[in-house]
Amino acid sequence: MSKPKVFEKPAGVKDYLPEAVGKLRAIETNVLQCMESWGYREIMTPTLEFYDTVGVASSTEDRKLFKLLDRKGTTLVMRSDMTAPIARVVSSLLQEQPFPIRLSYHANVFRAIEEEAGRDAEFFQTGVELVGDASSESDAEVIALAIACLQAAGVQEFKIALGHVGFLTGLFEETLQEHKDAQHSLKRCLLNRDHVGYREIIRSLALPDTVSQELEGVLRLRGGQEICEQARQVTADPTAQKSISHLCQVWDVLQAYGVSDHVMIDLTMIGDFSYYTGMTFEGYAADLGFPVCNGGRYDNLLTHFGRPAPATGFALKTNRILEVVGTRPDRPTHRQLVVYSASRRAEAFKIAGELRAREGAVVETRLREDGAQAVKVIRQGDDSYLVNGVLYQDVIELV
């Protein structure tokens, strides 16, 4: 293997230049403020966690974890999500705090990826966890908050797809009780949006025509509130029926929030079926093939940390949101420059400080020197100056 060049970086990571960072920070700030206004308090957890605790409990496949050894030979992981670390904190440092607990976060997370996949190995998440409430009200709250956060981030056109893992679990148990491997394969196809593979597996099982049609009909269970009633007719399984009732209750609460126009029911959407235990959802922005947020209910996770409790939450994929809103032109920034001589340095710094105290002011200072470092101010018009190739709206010279 050849030695990397000095300007190269590992696959799956990227540099963010000042313009992109400014937009990323604006998204982050607006979203966290939105979360705070809903009663969610921000938390920070370490980048490194123990593999045997947070690593094992996370929703990330083991092969996608970044692992390393500390000096004692203990296996550590770089956090692959924020939900498992927060579950650890809720079960330890916050164990005396009564439920429900509302927490928010913003962090970079790490997942090992295949180079040819073209995916990020490091990316940013901003999200919330609502712990200690098993009701449909709490599920609807995190969906409504996700919608508010997408709007705060500047995403104008998006749709939330809402599903429930219990519906497919019940349906498959009713129709494919003798085909456990096929149940897993069908769920894997739906997780990967491989509807062709889903149909092929069903046809390979030599099921009665009515059962095959019933299972293939699941692919059409996508739409508005009417899908609830259609799904009830598909299966009589108690688990599936209970799941549909829960989704109907969530939909009713979302209507009360006034956000149901942003939501569609999609019973083919299962999320990570080894992690989520109930409602799941994904948010898709117009013209972007990847989800910009995802979330759902995970009632079993906190048991791993010794404090069993229901929980629900979501994460915005902040760097993907940047792809949506990052092409929009920046708001014009009023950049000012104070040029000073050595004898007027203190005066220049005082003026610059006063200008910076004004909201939105961007002020730079520069010592006027001779020779190669000379400051050359060229007036561009009534409201702009070109100084050594950089454009400013105002220049104050103290020489």
N, C-alpha and C positions, 0 to 999 in steps of 0.2 A: 504494500500500500504506500503510495507516494505521500510525502510530507505536505500538509496543507500550506498554501501560500499565506503570507502575512495578512492579506485582506480578506481571506475566506472565513466563513463561519459554518457551524454544523448545519446539516439539513433540518428543515422544519422550524428554524428560528429566523428572526428578521430584525433589522434595524428600523427604528421609527425616527424620521427626521423631524425637525422642530415644528413644521406645519402640521404633520400628522399627529404629533404628540399634543399640540394645542387642541386639536379637535377631539382626540381621545380623552384628554383631561376634562374638556367641557362636557362630553357625554357622561363620564363618570360622576362629575360633580352634580349635574342636573338630576341624574338618576338617584344618587344617594340622598339628595335633598328631598326628592319625591318619596323615597322609602321612609325617611325620617318623619315626614309629614303624616305618614300612616301609622306611626308608632314603632317603627323598627329601628333599633339602636345598632350602630356599627360595631363589629368585632374584628380583631386581627389575630390570626394564628400563625405559627411558624411554617417556614417553607419545608423544613425537614420533619418527618414523623417516623415513629417506629413502624416497621413493616408488619409486625405481629399484632398491632392494634389497628391503627388507621388504615394501613395498607391493605390488610386482609378484609377490613370492613367496607372499603370503598366500592363504588360501582364499576371501577375500571378493571378490565381483564388483567390478570397477573402479568402477561407478556407485554403489556403496554405501560407497566410501571417503570420509572427510573429508580434503580436500586443502587445503593452504595453501602460500604461498611465503615463504621466508626473505628476508633483506635482499639476498642475492646472486641471488635469482630462482630458487633451487633448489626443486623441488617436494617438500614434506614430506607425510606422512600422520599422522593420529592412529591409534594402533595399533587394528586391527580384530579382532585375536586375539593370543594370546600364543605360539602355536607358532612362527610365523615369526621373531619376535624372539629366542626361545630358540635356534632353529636358527642364527641369526647368532652368538650368543654361544658356542655349542658349537664352531662352526667358527673362532672367532677367539680370544677370551680363554681358552677351555678347550681349545684345540687340542692341548695337550700332555697333557691328562688322558686316561688310557686308558678304553676302553669296557668295560662299559656305564656310562653316566652317568645318574643318577637325579636329576631336578630337580622342584621344586614351585613354585607361584606363586599369588598372589592379586592381582587387578588389575581396574580398570575398563577396558572396551574400548568402542569407538565405531563405529557403523555407520549410515550415512545411510539413512533409511527414508521411505517414502511416508506422508504424514500420515494418510491414511485407513486405513492398515493397523493402527493402534492398537498398534504395537510400540515397544519402547524403542530409542532411538538411543544411549543410554549404559547399559551394564549391567555386572554384576560376574561374573567367572569365578574359580574356584579349581580348579586342576588340576595334572596331572603330565605329564612327558615322560620316557620311558625310551628312551634313544638308544644304538644300537650292538648291539642284540640282535634277530635276525630270527626267533627261535624261537616256536613256539606257546606255550612256557612264559611268554615275556614278554607275549604278548597276553593270556593267561589271568591273569597277575599284575595287569595294569592293570584288567581287568574285576573281579577279586576286590577290588582296592583301591577301585574305584569303589563297589562294594556296601558295603564297610566305611565309606567316607566318607559315603554317603547315610545310613547308620545313625547315624554320629557326628553328622550334621547334624540328626538327629531325624525323618527321613522313615521312617515305620513301614511303609507299604505301597507297594511299587513293583515294577516288572518291568523287566528288561534284555532288549531285543530285539537279537539277534546276527545279523549278516549277513556277506556277503563279496562285494565288487564283482567278483571274478574269476568267480563262478558265472554271473552274468548276461552278463558280457562274453563268456565262452566259449559260452554257450547262444545268444546273439544272432549271434555269428560263425558258428556252425554252421547256424542256421536262417534268418538274414536277411543273408547275406553280400552280396547284391546290393541291400540296402536300408539303406545307411549312415545316411541321414537319419532313417529310421524307427527305427533303433537308438537314436539320440540322443533322439528324441521319446519313445520308450517309457521310457527311463531318466529323462527329465524328469518324465514322469507318475508313475513310482514314487517319485521324490524328493519330489514334491508330494502323494503319497498319492491321486492321481487315478486310481482303478481304473476308473472309467467311461471316462475318456479313453483309458486303456491298452487296454481292450477295443475301443473304437471304431477306434483306429489299426490293431489287428490285423485287424479285419474289413474295413477299407478296403484292405488289401494284396492281397486275393484269393488267399490262400495255400491250399495243400491243407488239407483238414479236419484231417488228423492233426497238421500243424504248428500250425495255429491252436489246436487243443485243447491241444497241448503248451505253447504260450506262455501261454495263458489259465490253464493248470493251475499256473503259477508262483504265482499269487495264493493258492493253497491250501497252499503250502509254508511253513506256520507251525505251530510246535509244539515238542515236545521232541526228544530224541535220535533218535527214529524218523525225523525229517525228513531226517537225513543219508542214510539208506538210500533213502528215497523220491527224493531229489534225484539220487542216483547212477543211478537208472533213467530219468531224464528225458533225459539227454544223455551222449554218449560223448566229448564234446570234452575234450581233455587239460587245458586251462586250468580248465574247470569241475570236472573230476574232482579236480584237485590242490587246488582251493579247498575242495571238500567234505571232502577228507581232512584239510586243515588245520583246518577247523571241528570235525571230530570229535576231533582231538587237543586242541584248546582245551577242548572239552566235557569230555573225560576229566580234564584238569587241574582244571577248575572243580569237578568231582565230588570230586576229592581235597581241594580247599579246603573242601568242604562247603557250597558256595553255589549249586549248579546249580538248586536250587528257585526261585531268583530270576531265572533266565535262561530265555528261549525263543529258538529259532532262527526267524528271519524272513528268508527269502531274497528277499522283496520290498523289504527295506530296503537302500538302496544308499549312503546318505550323500551327500556332495558328490563325485560321481563324477569330477570333474576334479582332485581333491585326494588322496583316499584311494586306496591301491593294494592293499589286502587286506581284512582283517577290519575291520568297522565295527560300532558298537553305539550304542544310545540307551537311556536310562533314563526310564521314565514312572512318575510318582506317581499313586496312585489319585485319581480325581476331578479331575485336571488334564490338560487336553488337550494341553499343550505338554510336550516333553521337559525333564527337569530335569538331564540330563547327556547328553553324547555324546562319542564318541571313535572311535579306530581307528588303522590302520596307514598311515603315509605315508612310504614308503621312498625317494621321489625328492626330497624337499624339501631335504635337506642338500647335494645335488649343486649346487643353485643358489648355495650359499655356499662351494663349493670343498672340502668335506670329505664326500664321499659316505658315507652310513651308513644302515642301516635304523633306523626309529624307530616308536614307538607311544605313545599317550597318551590322555588324556581331560580334559574340563573339566566341572565342575559349574556350572550356571547359578544362582549364589547368590541372586540376587534372586527367581528363580522358586521356589526352595526356601523363601524367606521367605513366599511366598504359601501354601505348604503348612503350614508350622509356625507362621506368624505369628499365626494365629487362636487358638492355645492360650494359656491364661492365663499371665501371668508368674509366676515364683516370687516369693513375697512378699519384699520388701526391707526390712530393718530400718534405717529412716532415723532418724538422730539429729540433734539441733540443740543447739548450744552458744550460748547467749545471754550476752553479756558487756557489761560497762561498760568505758569507756575505761581506767579505772584497773586493770582486771584482764585486759587484752588478752593479755599474754604468758602468763599462767596458762591462759587459755582456749585459746590456740593449742597449748600443750603438751598439754593434755588431749585436744584434737581429734586431734593427731598420734598420741597413744597409742591412741586408739580406732580410728583408721584403720589402724593396724598389725595389727589383728585381721582375719582373713580374712572377706571379705564385708561389712565394716562400711562404711556410707555416712554420712558426717558432714559437716554444714554448720555454718558459724559465722555469727553475725549480731550486729552492734553494737546494743545497746538505745539507742534514741533517743526523743526526745519529739516531740510534734506529729504531723504526717502520717505520719512514718516509724516511729511507735511500734510495738513488738513486742507483740502481744496473744496471750497463751497461754491457750487454753481446753482444759481437760481433757475428753476424750471418754469416758473409762472408765478401767479399770485399766491399760491398755496402749497408749493413744494420746492424742495432743494435736493440736489444731487451732491452727496458728500462722499468722495472717493468710491463712487460706484453704488452707493446705498441711498435710497430715496427716503427723505424725511419731509413731514408736513410743516415743521417749524425748526429753525435753528437759532439759538441764542449764543452770541459770541461775546465772551468776557476776556478781552486781551488788552 
